[in-house]
Amino acid sequence: MSNIPAMFRAVEFIESNLKADIGVADIAGAVSYSLYHFCRMFNRVVHHTPYDYLMRRRLSESARELVETDKKIIEIAFEYRFNSPETYSRAFKRMFAMQPYQWKKQGSLDRRSLMSRLTLEHIEHVNKGDYLKPVLKAKDAFQVAGIMTLVKDDLEVVPQLWDMLSQELEGIEDAGKGCYYGIACYPKGWQERGYLYMAAVEVEPLDILGSALVVKTIPASKCARFIHKGRYEDLGLTLDYIYQTWLPKSGQRLASPFEIEHHGQDFRSPDNEESEREIYILIE
């Protein structure tokens, strides 16, 4: 899409002026678009209106400062161009479902609720095709067996976990029949301690006595299913879109801390640009 470079320049202008007194007309002028054409094109390419992106980024960066600095709430509110503490509190609660003082008190940051600074890679990724459009569906309960670990800063533990699972499954006939799952769980306080990740294979049932595999049953649930197409290292781009763009605009709410990757017949390899995996988030 030829408008991607211009819309990315608009994003960069916003990012450079989060604490400046700018409006949508200023952003349109910075990339030499008419106001009408700019708003229409930005929404199509970025999947946010210019005003929504500006506000969500201001709120997200202010949320970081609430946790990471000793600044007072009123000081942060005015720095990010909210005209009163009351206006800031109302906007903050709409986005994060809590007041600024509650956020500051809890002292942690959830990347899934903050609006990330969009990169060119983010914008190109969400404009590759329609595969990011979710399908809402009911998913039956299923049972998996696998290996789980805590993931914090070293993301290399995830591919290592899959290697360990492959070794454990050697010699087990028809193990999983191609139904492999990566299951992430974000327990309370995961921002400081890390999240849990399980590399698993579907079993029904499978004799795993004597192995190192842990069995877990995933209950029946209502899900939003997305397709991630591309390399594993780009999965974060899809997850950012799901949590930071689709979820708040959809009106849906998360029902559990689980995030499920399904590696089906269209999954080729972690480094293959054409590889596809299903991403399920559980919703109420």
Beta strands, then each sheet from edge to edge (+ up, - down):
strand 1: 135-139
strand 2: 142-151
strand 3: 180-185
strand 4: 195-202
strand 5: 214-218
strand 6: 221-229
strand 7: 254-263
strand 8: 276-283
sheet 1: 1+ 6- 8+ 7- 3+ 4- 2+ 5-
end
